């Protein structure tokens, strides 16, 4: 069982905590205009987190 406290939602780019649009598994920063996966806040440091668009662009580089 994991007793670790959940990381509060915040934008890993600008630190915004108030102007976020929260969805089931993701959230969008209204200041940065980027969407992030909630789970990434638990797994990675802010400087290692990619936005969903950045992940898509990265994956596209592996397509034939």
Secondary structure, 3 states (H helix, E strand, C coil): CCCCCCCCCCCCCCCCCCCEEECCCEEEECCCCEEEEHHHHHHCCHHHCCCHHHHHHHHHCCCC
